[in-house]
Amino acid sequence: MNNLCAIYAAFRQRWKLEMSSKINLFDLILVIPTAIILAWIVRQRGDQDIITYVIIGAFFSAIWRGVVFQIGWSINTESANGTLESSIVCRTPLIMLIFGKSLAVFLYKSRSGLIASIVILLLAGKPPAVDNIPLLLLSLIFVVISIALTSLLFAPLFVLVRGKGGFWNAIIPFGAILSCFLIPIIHLPQGLAIASRFIPASWAMESVWFSITGKTWWEIMRSWGMCILTTFFILGASYIMFSIVEKRVRATGSLGIN
C-alpha cells in the first residue's frame, strides 16, 4: 500500500510539473508532418487493416518518443535538481517513484499521439475497421503497460552507460521499429522480427494486429502471454540496474557519471 501511495504521489508531482510548464506547441506540431507522410503511404496502399493499425500505432509511437526521452533523463534530472538523495533514502524503491512519473509523462504526451492519429484518420481515405473491438481494447491496455514499464529500463541504463544527449538519437527510432508501432511484425525483415520478440510492446502490438484482422482468441492470448513474460524480463533487468544506481549513490553520494 505504501508503494502505491508513493507511485500516486510521484504521478501527481510529475503531472503538476508538466501542467505548470508552458504548452510546447512545437512538440505538438512536430508530429503533423510525419503523420501526413504516414497517411499518404497508407492511402496509396488502400489496405483498411493497415490504415487502422497505423492510426493506432502512430498514437503510441508519438508517446514512445516522449516517454523514453523524459524518463531516460529522469535520474540525471533528479540529481541536477538536488532531489535524488532524498528519493534514495526514503523507504520506497526509486523504481516505484520513476514508474509513477512515467505514467504522468505517458498521459501528458498522449496529446501528441492523439494529434498524429487524428491527422492520419482524416487523410487516410478510408475509415478504420476492426474485427473484434473488445479484444482490441484489451490489447491496447497491454500496449500502454508495456511502454510504461519498458521506459523504466532507460533511466538507470542512461546513467550506467554514461550516455550523452545523442544517446537517444539511436534508441528512440530503433526502439519504435522493434516495438512494431507502425509496421506489423509480419512485415519486418527476419532479423528485426527476431530482435523485436524481446520487446514487450511488439507482442502487444501483435495482439492489436490480430484483433484488427480477426485472429483467434488463442492467438491473441498467446501474444498477451508473451507480452507479460517479456515485460517481467525487462522489469527484472530494470530492478537490477536501479539497485546498482542506488548503491552507487549511497556509497559515493553522486551518480559518478562525470
C-alpha positions in Angstrom: 0.0 0.0 0.0 2.9 2.4 0.8 4.4 1.8 -2.6 1.0 2.5 -4.3 0.8 5.8 -2.3 4.3 6.7 -3.4 3.6 5.9 -7.0 0.5 8.1 -6.9 2.5 10.9 -5.2 5.2 10.7 -7.8 2.5 10.8 -10.5 0.9 13.9 -9.0 4.2 15.6 -8.6 5.2 15.0 -12.2 1.7 15.8 -13.6 1.7 19.2 -11.8 5.2 19.9 -13.2 4.0 19.0 -16.8 0.8 21.0 -16.4 2.6 24.1 -14.9 5.0 24.3 -17.8 4.2 26.3 -20.9 2.5 24.2 -23.7 5.2 23.2 -26.1 3.4 23.9 -29.4 6.5 22.7 -31.3 6.2 19.3 -29.7 2.5 19.1 -30.8 3.2 20.4 -34.3 6.2 18.2 -34.8 4.1 15.1 -35.2 1.9 16.5 -38.0 4.4 16.2 -40.9 5.2 12.6 -40.0 1.5 11.9 -39.7 0.8 13.4 -43.1 3.5 11.2 -44.7 2.1 8.1 -43.0 -1.4 9.0 -44.1 -0.1 9.3 -47.7 1.6 5.9 -47.6 -1.4 4.0 -46.2 -3.7 5.8 -48.6 -1.6 4.6 -51.5 -1.8 1.1 -50.3 -5.5 1.2 -49.6 -5.4 -1.7 -47.1 -8.1 -0.9 -44.4 -6.4 -3.2 -41.9 -3.0 -1.4 -42.3 -4.8 2.0 -42.1 -6.4 1.0 -38.8 -3.1 -0.3 -37.4 -1.1 2.8 -38.4 -3.7 5.1 -36.8 -3.3 3.2 -33.5 0.4 2.8 -33.8 1.0 6.5 -34.6 -0.6 7.3 -31.2 1.8 5.1 -29.3 4.8 6.0 -31.4 4.5 9.6 -30.5 4.1 8.7 -26.8 7.1 6.4 -27.0 9.4 9.2 -28.2 8.3 11.5 -25.3 8.2 8.9 -22.5 11.6 7.2 -23.3 13.4 10.5 -23.6 12.0 12.2 -20.4 12.1 9.1 -18.2 15.6 8.3 -19.6 16.8 11.6 -18.3 14.8 11.4 -15.0 17.6 10.2 -12.7 20.0 12.8 -14.0 17.4 15.5 -13.7 16.7 14.5 -10.1 20.5 14.6 -9.4 20.8 18.1 -11.0 17.8 19.4 -9.0 19.2 18.0 -5.7 16.2 15.7 -5.1 17.9 12.4 -5.9 19.4 11.9 -2.4 16.0 12.3 -0.7 14.5 9.9 -3.1 17.2 7.3 -2.4 17.0 7.5 1.4 13.2 7.1 1.6 11.7 3.6 2.1 10.1 3.5 -1.4 12.4 2.0 -4.1 13.5 4.5 -6.7 12.0 2.4 -9.4 8.5 2.9 -8.0 8.9 6.7 -8.0 10.1 6.7 -11.5 7.2 4.5 -12.6 4.7 7.0 -11.2 6.4 9.7 -13.1 6.4 7.7 -16.3 2.6 7.3 -16.0 2.3 11.1 -15.8 4.5 11.7 -18.8 2.7 9.0 -20.7 -0.7 10.7 -20.1 0.7 14.2 -20.9 2.4 13.0 -24.1 -0.8 11.4 -25.3 -1.7 14.8 -26.7 0.9 14.4 -29.4 -0.2 10.9 -30.2 -3.8 11.9 -30.4 -3.0 14.6 -32.9 -1.0 12.2 -35.1 -3.8 9.7 -35.1 -6.5 12.3 -36.0 -4.4 13.6 -38.9 -4.0 10.1 -40.3 -7.7 9.3 -39.8 -8.7 12.4 -41.7 -6.3 11.9 -44.6 -6.2 8.1 -45.0 -9.2 8.0 -47.3 -10.9 5.1 -45.6 -12.4 4.6 -42.1 -10.7 2.3 -39.7 -12.1 -1.3 -39.4 -11.8 -3.6 -36.5 -12.8 -7.3 -36.4 -13.0 -7.6 -32.6 -13.4 -4.3 -30.7 -13.4 -5.8 -27.1 -10.2 -7.7 -27.8 -8.6 -4.6 -29.3 -9.4 -2.6 -26.3 -7.8 -5.2 -24.0 -4.8 -5.3 -26.4 -4.4 -1.5 -26.1 -4.1 -1.9 -22.3 -1.2 -4.3 -22.8 0.5 -1.7 -25.1 0.1 1.0 -22.5 1.5 -1.2 -19.8 4.4 -2.4 -21.9 5.5 1.1 -22.9 5.2 2.5 -19.3 7.2 -0.4 -17.8 9.8 -0.6 -20.6 10.5 3.1 -20.3 11.8 2.4 -16.7 14.8 0.5 -18.2 16.3 3.6 -19.8 16.5 5.7 -16.6 19.3 3.6 -14.9 20.7 2.4 -18.3 21.4 6.0 -19.3 23.3 6.5 -16.1 25.3 3.3 -16.2 26.4 3.7 -19.8 27.2 7.3 -19.2 25.0 8.4 -22.1 25.1 11.8 -23.6 22.3 13.7 -25.4 22.9 11.9 -28.7 22.3 8.6 -27.0 18.5 8.9 -27.7 19.0 9.5 -31.5 19.6 5.8 -31.9 17.5 4.4 -29.1 14.2 6.1 -29.8 13.7 5.4 -33.5 15.2 1.9 -33.3 13.0 1.1 -30.3 10.0 2.3 -32.2 10.8 0.0 -35.1 11.3 -3.1 -32.8 8.2 -2.2 -30.9 6.3 -2.5 -34.2 4.2 0.6 -33.7 3.9 1.4 -37.4 4.8 -1.8 -39.1 3.2 -5.2 -38.1 5.8 -7.7 -37.2 4.9 -9.9 -40.1 6.2 -7.2 -42.4 9.6 -6.8 -40.7 12.8 -8.3 -42.1 13.6 -11.6 -40.4 16.5 -10.2 -38.4 14.5 -7.3 -37.0 11.5 -9.6 -36.4 13.6 -11.9 -34.2 15.1 -8.9 -32.2 11.6 -7.4 -31.7 10.5 -10.5 -29.9 12.5 -9.3 -26.9 10.4 -6.1 -26.7 7.1 -6.4 -24.8 5.4 -3.8 -27.0 5.9 -5.9 -30.1 3.8 -8.7 -28.6 1.2 -6.2 -27.5 1.1 -4.6 -31.0 0.8 -8.1 -32.5 -2.3 -8.7 -30.4 -3.6 -5.3 -31.8 -3.0 -6.6 -35.3 -4.7 -9.9 -34.6 -7.7 -8.0 -33.1 -7.9 -5.9 -36.3 -7.6 -8.8 -38.7 -9.7 -11.3 -36.9 -7.4 -13.9 -35.5 -8.5 -16.4 -32.9 -8.7 -15.9 -29.2 -5.9 -18.3 -28.7 -3.5 -16.4 -31.0 -4.3 -13.1 -29.3 -4.0 -14.6 -25.8 -0.6 -16.1 -26.7 0.6 -12.6 -27.7 -0.7 -11.2 -24.4 1.1 -14.0 -22.5 4.4 -13.3 -24.3 4.0 -9.6 -23.6 3.6 -10.4 -19.9 6.7 -12.7 -20.0 9.0 -10.2 -21.7 7.7 -7.4 -19.5 8.8 -9.4 -16.4 12.2 -9.8 -18.0 12.5 -6.1 -18.7 11.3 -5.3 -15.1 13.9 -7.7 -13.7 16.7 -6.0 -15.7 15.4 -2.6 -14.7 15.3 -3.6 -11.0 18.9 -4.8 -11.0 20.1 -1.6 -12.7 18.1 0.6 -10.4 19.7 -1.3 -7.4 23.2 -0.6 -8.8 22.5 3.1 -9.2 21.0 3.3 -5.7 24.1 1.6 -4.2 26.4 3.9 -6.1 24.6 7.0 -4.8 24.6 5.7 -1.2 28.3 4.8 -1.4 29.7 7.8 -3.2 27.0 10.4 -2.8 26.8 11.0 -6.5 26.0 9.2 -9.8 29.6 9.1 -10.8 29.0 10.0 -14.4 31.3 13.0 -14.7 
